[in-house]
């Protein structure tokens, strides 16, 4: 849905313009990718990642030789071994279908995002997280490796993307496609053909070093402490007044 302020601003616009903007917004929220990295990051650098893509693109970007019609278990075991060899804890590996294509999906946890770059599972990714000047800085890039395996003729349609669910307030970012989404999500994307030709996505963001969860808990704790203090102050005032009234009546 369009934000309320935008909708009110369009109240005088033509119905066709409003309909066009609504469709564009809906399409943007329903984007699907032919190859995607999706990260959930914590402030200490740990987190999880989902990687989804067509088998030929896994070969093109990660040099994991997969055939479109390969046995599903063979495909899943190869992906699991690749991630475990890179030091990640694999949670789930599945093969799904969409639009007549197979998609290999891997979900895994990592202890430190700074240690996954250029591992066997991430030869295409450079990413780093550091504390600097009271802020948390995310930097990196994603690009097809020069030494990547040749997957032969590959469907070049669609989009590829790298997405980050960041753990805290985002102060700035480096050219995220849709800016800050839903408060703390950043996405970078390009056409599949451009990615196959070596096109690079430059990643970057500056965030608060405190997690949203921590800030929420501290805010809640502060509110509880304040409420207790106010209650104690009110009880003290009542008791004091009662003693004064009792002294005056005696």
C-alpha positions as CSV (number, residue, x, y, z in Angstrom):
1,X,0.0,0.0,0.0
2,X,1.1,3.6,-0.6
3,X,1.9,5.5,2.6
4,X,-1.1,7.6,3.8
5,X,0.7,10.9,3.4
6,X,1.5,10.1,-0.3
7,X,-2.1,8.9,-0.9
8,X,-3.5,12.2,0.6
9,X,-1.1,14.1,-1.6
10,X,-2.5,12.4,-4.7
11,X,-6.1,13.1,-3.8
12,X,-6.3,15.6,-6.6
13,X,-4.4,13.5,-9.1
14,X,-6.1,11.6,-12.0
15,X,-7.4,8.1,-11.3
16,X,-5.1,6.8,-14.0
17,X,-2.0,8.2,-12.2
18,X,-3.1,6.9,-8.8
19,X,-3.7,3.4,-10.3
20,X,-0.3,3.4,-12.0
21,X,1.5,4.3,-8.8
22,X,-0.4,1.6,-6.9
23,X,0.5,-1.0,-9.5
24,X,4.2,0.1,-9.4
25,X,4.3,-0.2,-5.6
26,X,2.7,-3.6,-5.7
27,X,5.1,-4.9,-8.3
28,X,8.1,-3.6,-6.4
29,X,7.0,-5.4,-3.2
30,X,6.5,-8.7,-5.2
31,X,9.9,-8.8,-6.9
32,X,11.4,-12.3,-7.3
33,X,15.0,-13.0,-8.1
34,X,16.8,-15.6,-10.1
35,X,19.7,-15.6,-7.7
36,X,19.6,-14.0,-4.2
37,X,21.6,-13.7,-1.0
38,X,19.5,-12.6,2.0
39,X,21.3,-11.9,5.2
40,X,20.0,-11.4,8.8
41,X,22.8,-9.7,10.7
42,X,23.4,-9.1,14.4
43,X,25.5,-6.3,15.9
44,X,28.2,-8.7,16.9
45,X,28.7,-9.9,13.3
46,X,26.9,-13.2,13.7
47,X,23.8,-14.0,11.7
48,X,22.2,-16.2,9.1
49,X,22.0,-16.2,5.3
50,X,19.6,-17.7,2.7
51,X,20.9,-18.3,-0.8
52,X,18.4,-19.1,-3.5
53,X,19.0,-19.6,-7.2
54,X,18.8,-21.6,-10.4
55,X,21.3,-24.4,-10.6
56,X,23.1,-22.9,-13.6
57,X,23.6,-19.6,-11.7
58,X,25.0,-21.5,-8.7
59,X,27.6,-22.8,-11.1
60,X,28.2,-19.4,-12.7
61,X,28.6,-17.5,-9.4
62,X,29.8,-20.1,-6.9
63,X,31.4,-22.7,-9.1
64,X,29.1,-25.4,-7.7
65,X,28.7,-27.7,-10.7
66,X,25.0,-28.5,-10.9
67,X,22.8,-29.8,-13.7
68,X,19.2,-28.6,-14.1
69,X,18.0,-32.2,-14.2
70,X,20.4,-33.6,-11.6
71,X,19.0,-35.8,-8.8
72,X,17.6,-33.6,-6.0
73,X,19.5,-35.4,-3.2
74,X,22.7,-35.1,-5.1
75,X,22.1,-31.4,-5.6
76,X,21.2,-30.8,-1.9
77,X,24.2,-32.8,-0.6
78,X,26.6,-30.8,-2.8
79,X,25.3,-27.5,-1.5
80,X,25.3,-28.7,2.1
81,X,29.0,-29.8,1.8
82,X,29.9,-26.5,0.2
83,X,28.5,-24.4,3.1
84,X,29.8,-26.7,5.8
85,X,33.3,-26.6,4.2
86,X,33.1,-22.8,4.6
87,X,32.5,-23.0,8.3
88,X,28.7,-22.3,8.3
89,X,26.1,-24.4,10.1
90,X,23.5,-25.5,7.6
91,X,19.9,-25.4,8.8
92,X,18.0,-26.3,5.6
93,X,18.5,-27.2,2.0
94,X,15.6,-27.6,-0.4
95,X,14.9,-27.6,-4.1
96,X,11.7,-25.9,-5.3
97,X,10.2,-25.0,-8.7
98,X,9.0,-21.6,-10.0
99,X,8.1,-20.7,-13.6
100,X,9.3,-24.1,-14.9
101,X,12.7,-23.7,-13.3
102,X,14.4,-25.5,-10.4
103,X,15.7,-23.3,-7.5
104,X,18.2,-24.5,-5.0
105,X,17.7,-22.9,-1.5
106,X,20.2,-23.1,1.3
107,X,19.8,-21.5,4.8
108,X,22.8,-21.4,7.1
109,X,24.1,-19.7,10.2
110,X,27.5,-18.0,10.6
111,X,29.5,-16.9,13.7
112,X,31.2,-13.9,12.1
113,X,30.3,-12.2,8.8
114,X,33.9,-11.0,8.4
115,X,35.1,-14.6,8.0
116,X,32.8,-15.8,5.1
117,X,34.2,-13.7,2.3
118,X,36.0,-15.7,-0.4
119,X,35.3,-19.0,1.2
120,X,34.2,-21.9,-1.1
121,X,30.5,-21.0,-0.5
122,X,31.1,-17.2,-1.1
123,X,33.8,-16.7,-3.8
124,X,31.5,-14.0,-5.2
125,X,31.1,-12.0,-2.0
126,X,33.2,-9.5,-0.1
127,X,31.7,-8.3,3.1
128,X,33.0,-6.7,6.3
129,X,31.4,-5.3,9.5
130,X,33.4,-2.9,11.8
131,X,32.9,-0.4,14.6
132,X,34.1,3.1,13.8
133,X,33.3,6.5,15.3
134,X,30.5,5.2,17.4
135,X,28.8,3.6,14.4
136,X,28.6,0.2,12.8
137,X,29.9,0.1,9.2
138,X,28.9,-2.5,6.7
139,X,31.0,-2.6,3.5
140,X,31.4,-5.1,0.6
141,X,30.6,-6.1,-2.9
142,X,29.2,-8.9,-4.9
143,X,30.5,-10.0,-8.3
144,X,30.9,-13.1,-10.4
145,X,34.5,-14.4,-9.8
146,X,36.8,-14.3,-12.8
147,X,37.7,-17.9,-12.2
148,X,34.1,-19.1,-11.9
149,X,33.1,-22.2,-13.8
150,X,31.4,-21.9,-17.2
151,X,27.8,-23.1,-16.9
152,X,27.3,-23.0,-20.7
153,X,24.2,-21.4,-22.1
154,X,22.4,-19.7,-19.2
155,X,19.1,-18.0,-19.2
156,X,19.9,-14.3,-18.7
157,X,16.4,-13.1,-17.8
158,X,15.4,-11.6,-14.5
159,X,17.2,-10.1,-11.6
160,X,19.8,-11.0,-9.0
161,X,20.0,-9.4,-5.5
162,X,21.9,-9.1,-2.3
163,X,19.7,-8.1,0.7
164,X,20.5,-7.3,4.3
165,X,18.2,-7.3,7.3
166,X,20.2,-5.0,9.6
167,X,19.9,-5.2,13.4
168,X,19.6,-1.5,14.2
169,X,18.7,2.0,12.9
170,X,20.2,2.8,9.5
171,X,21.8,6.2,9.3
172,X,23.0,6.0,5.6
173,X,23.6,3.5,2.8
174,X,25.4,3.2,-0.5
175,X,23.0,3.2,-3.4
176,X,20.5,0.6,-2.0
177,X,17.9,0.1,-4.8
178,X,14.8,1.1,-2.8
179,X,16.5,3.0,0.1
180,X,15.7,1.8,3.6
181,X,12.8,-0.7,3.5
182,X,10.6,-1.4,6.5
183,X,13.0,0.4,8.8
184,X,16.1,-1.7,8.5
185,X,16.2,-3.7,5.2
186,X,18.6,-2.7,2.3
187,X,18.6,-4.3,-1.1
188,X,21.0,-4.2,-4.0
189,X,20.1,-5.7,-7.4
190,X,21.0,-5.9,-11.1
191,X,19.9,-7.8,-14.2
192,X,21.0,-11.4,-14.4
193,X,22.7,-10.8,-17.7
194,X,24.8,-7.9,-16.3
195,X,25.8,-10.1,-13.3
196,X,26.9,-12.9,-15.6
197,X,29.0,-10.4,-17.5
198,X,30.8,-9.4,-14.3
199,X,28.7,-6.5,-13.2
200,X,29.4,-5.6,-9.5
201,X,27.1,-4.6,-6.7
202,X,28.7,-2.3,-4.2
203,X,27.3,-2.7,-0.7
204,X,27.5,-0.3,2.2
205,X,25.6,1.0,5.2
206,X,26.2,2.8,8.5
207,X,24.0,1.8,11.4
208,X,23.6,2.2,15.1
209,X,25.8,-0.2,17.2
210,X,22.9,-1.0,19.4
211,X,20.4,-3.5,18.2
212,X,16.7,-2.6,17.8
213,X,15.8,-5.3,20.3
214,X,18.3,-4.0,22.8
215,X,17.1,-0.4,22.4
216,X,13.4,-1.6,22.8
217,X,14.2,-3.5,25.9
218,X,16.1,-0.6,27.4
219,X,13.3,1.8,26.6
220,X,10.8,-0.6,28.2
221,X,13.0,-1.1,31.2
222,X,13.3,2.7,31.6
223,X,9.6,3.1,31.4
224,X,9.1,0.4,34.1
225,X,11.7,2.1,36.4
226,X,10.0,5.5,35.9
227,X,6.6,4.0,36.7
228,X,7.9,2.4,39.8
229,X,9.6,5.7,40.9
230,X,6.4,7.6,40.3
231,X,4.4,5.1,42.2
232,X,6.8,5.2,45.1
233,X,6.7,9.0,45.1
234,X,2.9,9.0,45.1
235,X,2.9,6.5,48.1
236,X,5.4,8.6,49.9
237,X,3.3,11.7,49.4
238,X,0.2,10.0,50.6
239,X,1.9,8.6,53.7
240,X,3.5,12.0,54.5
241,X,0.1,13.8,54.1
242,X,-1.6,11.2,56.3
243,X,1.0,11.7,59.1
244,X,0.6,15.4,58.8
245,X,-3.2,15.2,59.0
246,X,-2.9,12.9,62.0
247,X,-0.5,15.3,63.8
248,X,-2.8,18.2,63.2
249,X,-5.9,16.4,64.6
250,X,-4.2,15.3,67.8
